[in-house]
Amino acid sequence: MTPLEKIQSMKMPFAELKGVTFTEAGQDRVVAKMVVRPDLCTLRNTIHGGAVMAFADSVGAAATVINLPEDAKGTTTLESKTNFIGGAKEGTTLVATATPVHRGRRTQVWQTRLETEDGKLVAVVTQTQLVL
């Protein structure tokens, strides 16, 4: 099973609720897309910061899962930091790209860049995942 097939086979109900679609996955990079829907927006039809953070969390967690040691039981987020750079309007497709900062025995750290399809940076999220 490829890393992308592994991610696509995982049951991630909250990611599904948000409409997250994983499009690429490897040990060093996981990519997913999400359309900014009205129910993910705040004022002026702009994506809510919580939706941005939740999208990045799903992608970083999936990246961790495909990098877990064989004896690990799973992962959970220990810490997450988001730098909001710009907004994204309703109807925009966001692309999240997670890359590793650190992959250790007890923790993994991933940085996820969220951009519009035309390359406008929306946020940069750094999260630490605990290896269970």
Secondary structure, DSSP 8 states (H G I E B T S, - for coil): --HHHHHHHS--HHHHHHT-EEEEEETTEEEEEEE--GGGB-GGGBB-HHHHHHHHHHHHHHHHHTT--TT---EEEEEEEEEE----BTT-EEEEEEEEEEE-SSEEEEEEEEEETT--EEEEEEEEEEE-
